Amino acid sequence: MRSGCVALLLSLAVTHVGAQSAPRRDLPSWVSALISRLERAPVANPPALIARFTYRGDTVYYLPPRCCDVPSTVFNKAGAVICSADGGMTGGGDGRCADFFETRRDEKLIWRDTRSRRGRS
């Protein structure tokens, strides 16, 4: 009975983790490189994630703000930075995509850092 519960919990955990991120082979190479860079960096607070959206008719990738007034980054599908939607000193980003949160569509979580801050130095 106990081993069945453990197996079920492990299965759910694996399914949940798999649902959190797209296979890297399906991502643009620059997104995979960004994920690798984020995985080598200390765990952010809150932990980093990358989401894909449709914004102004185009595919964009959103990296939310991190600790200490670090702004978010919105990349176009080629990997060029188009704006900071939020975060930064004022919390309002750089103003170049002030309508991002109201007009973005088709959210897809691409990757989430699941590391614990306790396991990092």
DAMOWO-V626120 format. One line per field, one symbol per residue. psi: psi as a letter, one per 30 degrees, with the letter a starting at -180 (. if undefined). burial: 1 if it has 9 or more other C-alpha atoms within 8 Angstrom, else 0. A space follows every 10 residues. Layout:
# DAMOWO-V626120
psi=???
burial=???
This chain:
# DAMOWO-V626120
psi=eeeeeeeeee eeeeeeeeff kkkffglkee eeeeeeeeff llkljlkllk kklkkhflkl kkjllalhgk llkkklffgk kfljelaaef fgagffhfge fffllhkjke kkjglkfefl .
burial=0000000000 0000000001 1100001100 1100100110 0010001111 1111100011 1111110011 1111111000 0111111100 1111111101 0001001011 1110000000 0
